[in-house]
Amino acid sequence: MKYFLTLTAIVMLSAFTMPANTSIHSFKVKSIDGGVIDFSKYKGKKILIVNVASQCGFTRQYEGLQKLYEAHKDKLVIVGFPANNFGSQEPGSDGEILQFCKARFGVTFPMASKISVKGDDTAPIYKWLTSKNENGVLDATIGWNFNKFLLDENGKMLAYFPSNIEPDSEEIVKRLK
């Protein structure tokens, strides 16, 4: 009886300490053009998720993101998440953001509808990305626009990169091989 109670306690405790979901593939989010981005469609590819903004000093990184996407799209998908959390640097509507990204940088990688990446209204996918209890790998604090999360072909977290790490940096590119 004592053994059974101990085993039951261990099983119950592990249910509370194990990550609820260690794969991004269960997420679906609204796309910037009104459709749905279903992350399960990206099984077998690495995924780079980036919180983006159109009026930021790092906005030029859209160019590097597009080049990275074109160079590796057989094994990598990039998903941009517009967010207005930092200095009101993404004030536009989804339509305005999409038009800006296509016209200015020729963006063809998937873009999500504008969300919040921090605070009380943080989108569920960003809660997952930034919490080790959720993703099973790391905690991250989104400090500004153009933070990057790299996930492997199975939807598991590989790495987090802050804004100052360029899309074509060795830190990112070496993990695509």
N, C-alpha and C positions, 0 to 999 in steps of 0.2 A: 504493500500500500504506500509506504514511504517513497519507494522507487517511482511508483506511478505518479505521485504528487510532484516529485522533483522533475520528472520528465515533462509533465504537463506544464509546470512553471517555466521550464526552459523553452518549450515550444511557444507558449504565450508571449514570453519576453522577446523571443526572436522575431515574432510577428510585429512587434513594435519597434524594433531596432533595424530590421532589414529595410532597404530602400523599397518604396512602394512600386516603383517602376524604373528600371534601369535602362530602358530603351526609348529613344525619341520616336520610334516608329508607331507608337500608339496615338500620337498627336495629329489632330487635324485643325487647321486654322483658316480663317477667312483670307483669301488672296486680295491683293490691292485692286484687282479688276472685278471683284464680286464673286469669284469662284471659290474653290476650296483647295488648299494645299494639304495633301494627305502624305504625311511623312513615311507611311508604309510603302509608298511607291519608290522610295529611295533606298530600299534594301539592296545591298550590294555595292553602294557608292558611299564615299565619305561625304559628310555634310558640313559646310561651314555656315554658321548662323551669325549674323552681324546686325546690331542695332544701328540704324542709319539716320541721318538728318541732312536736309538740303542746304542749311545755312550755317554750317559748322566749318571750323578750320580744317577738319579732317574730311570734308565732303569730297575732296579730290581723290580720296581712296576708292570712290566708285570706279574710277578708271582702272586702278589696279585690280579691283575685284572682278571687273568684267574681263580683263586680260587673263586672270587666273582661271576664271570659269571657262573661257574659250580654249585655253591651253590644256585643261584637264577635264573637260565635261564628260568624257567617257568614264571617268571614275570619281568625279566630284560634282556635287550640286551646291550652289551658294543660295542661301535664302536671306533676303534683306527684310528687316523689321523696322519700318519707320517708327520713331518715337519722339515725343516732344517733351521729354523729361529734363532736358538740360538746356537752360538758357532760352527756352522757347524757340529752338533752332529748327523745328519741324512743324511750322504752324499751318501748313497747307492741308487741303483735303486729299483723300486717296487719289482722285483724278489729277489734281495738280502735281502731286508727288510723282505719280507715274509718268506724266508728260515731261516733267523736269528730268527725270532719270533717263528716259529714252532720248530726248532731244539733246541733252548736254553730254551724256556719257554713253549712249547707245546700249543701255542696260537690257540684257535679254534673260538674265537669271531670274528665278521666281522672287516676287516681292509680296509680302504679307500686307494686310490692311494695317493701318496705324494702330499701335498698341501702347501700353505703358510697360516699361521694363524695370521700374522700381516703385516703391511706395505701397500704400494700401491697395491700390488698384492694379498691381502687377499682374500681367497676363499669366495664366497657368503654365504656359511653356517656358516663360522666363523664371518662374518659381522653380521649375524643374531644373533648368540650366544652372541656376545660381546656388542650389542647395545640395550638399553632399547627401543629406537624408533622402533626397528625391532621386538624384542621378547616380548615387553610389560611388562617386569618384572625388569630387571637389566642391568646395564652396567658392563662390566668386562674388565680388561686389562690383556692380556696374557703376563706374565712376564718371563716365562720359559717353559720348557717341562713338560708334565704330569699335566697340568691344567685340571680340570674335570667339566663338566656341567651335571647336573641331570635334566631330563625332566620327567613329569608325563605320565600316560597312554594315555592322550589326546594330547601329544606332546607339552605341555606347560612347560615353564621354571620353575623349582623348586628351584635350588640352583647352586652356583658356588663354587668350591673348588680349592685353589692354589696347587702348586706342593707338598708342604710338608704334605698335608693331604693324608694319605695312603688309598688305596682302601678299606681296611677292617676296617677303622676307624669308631668309633661310630657315627660321624657326617653323614657319608654316609649310613651305615647299618640301622640306625634307620629310615631313610627315605624310606627304601625299604619295610617296614612292612605295 
